[in-house]
Amino acid sequence: QVQLVESGGGLVQAGGSLKLSCAASGLTVGMYVGWFRQPPGKERELVASISWSDPSTYYRTSVKGRFTIYRDNAKNTIGLQMNSLKPEDAAVYYCAARRLTDNEYQYWGQGTQVTVST
C-alpha cells in the first residue's frame, strides 16, 4: 500500500522560495510521483512529475525554470523546490503516485497549503 505525506507548505512573499517534501512508503519500480495543486475555486492540476526509476521528469509550462522536482530513493522522499513564487502559485499542493499502467494517479497525500503574498 502506498502512503504519501506532504510537508513544507506555508506563507511566502512573492519572489520567494519554498520547498515541499513528500514522505512516501510503498513505492515500487515503474511508479511515477507527481505534485499537483488546486488553487481556490479551480480544478486540480499537475505541476510536475518524476519517475521513481529513471531521471525522466515533467513540468507544466507555467513552472518551468522556477520549480524543480527531485527524489531521494534512499530516504523515500520526493521534493518540490519552488523558486520565484508568484501569487498564482498559491494553492493546496498534493503529492500523488501512480503505476506506469495506471491512467490516473491512484494514491494521494492530504495536501499542504502554499500561500504567496504580494
Secondary structure as UniProt FT lines:
FT   STRAND          3..7
FT   STRAND          10..13
FT   TURN            14..15
FT   STRAND          18..25
FT   TURN            29..30
FT   STRAND          31..38
FT   TURN            40..41
FT   STRAND          45..51
FT   STRAND          57..59
FT   HELIX           61..63
FT   TURN            64..66
FT   STRAND          67..72
FT   TURN            73..76
FT   STRAND          77..82
FT   HELIX           87..89
FT   STRAND          91..99
FT   TURN            100..101
FT   STRAND          107..108
FT   STRAND          112..117
//
